[in-house]
């Protein structure tokens, strides 16, 4: 049985890695501007739907977790 302390440490590490990744996200020029991402701009209104970016992230994470589970 996994203790709650180990689970919290794991979530903390995941949050730290995600935070570092988000800090350097703006240096990837194509990320968030893929074909298929929808951007709607009106006078004082902007809506952004990163559909393609979300699909790419989902595929990458699925592969990572699939490879991790095969260990």
JOPERA-V481756 format. One record per residue. N is the residue number from 0. RES is the residue in one small letter. SS is DSSP state (h for helix, s for strand, l for the rest). PHI is phi as a letter, one per 20 degrees, with the letter a starting at -180 (NA if undefined). Layout:
[[N & RES & SS & PHI] [N & RES & SS & PHI]]
//
This chain:
[[0 & x & l & NA] [1 & x & l & e] [2 & x & l & f] [3 & x & h & f] [4 & x & h & f] [5 & x & h & f] [6 & x & h & f] [7 & x & h & f] [8 & x & h & f] [9 & x & h & f] [10 & x & h & f] [11 & x & h & f] [12 & x & h & f] [13 & x & h & f] [14 & x & h & f] [15 & x & h & f] [16 & x & h & f] [17 & x & h & f] [18 & x & h & f] [19 & x & h & f] [20 & x & h & f] [21 & x & h & f] [22 & x & h & f] [23 & x & l & d] [24 & x & h & f] [25 & x & h & f] [26 & x & h & e] [27 & x & l & e] [28 & x & l & f] [29 & x & l & e] [30 & x & l & f] [31 & x & l & n] [32 & x & l & c] [33 & x & l & f] [34 & x & l & f] [35 & x & l & o] [36 & x & l & f] [37 & x & s & d] [38 & x & s & c] [39 & x & s & d] [40 & x & s & c] [41 & x & l & d] [42 & x & l & g] [43 & x & l & d] [44 & x & l & b] [45 & x & s & c] [46 & x & s & c] [47 & x & s & c] [48 & x & s & d] [49 & x & l & e] [50 & x & h & f] [51 & x & h & f] [52 & x & h & f] [53 & x & h & f] [54 & x & h & f] [55 & x & h & f] [56 & x & h & f] [57 & x & h & f] [58 & x & h & f] [59 & x & h & f] [60 & x & h & f] [61 & x & h & f] [62 & x & h & f] [63 & x & h & f] [64 & x & h & f] [65 & x & h & f] [66 & x & h & f] [67 & x & h & f] [68 & x & h & f] [69 & x & l & f] [70 & x & l & f]]
//
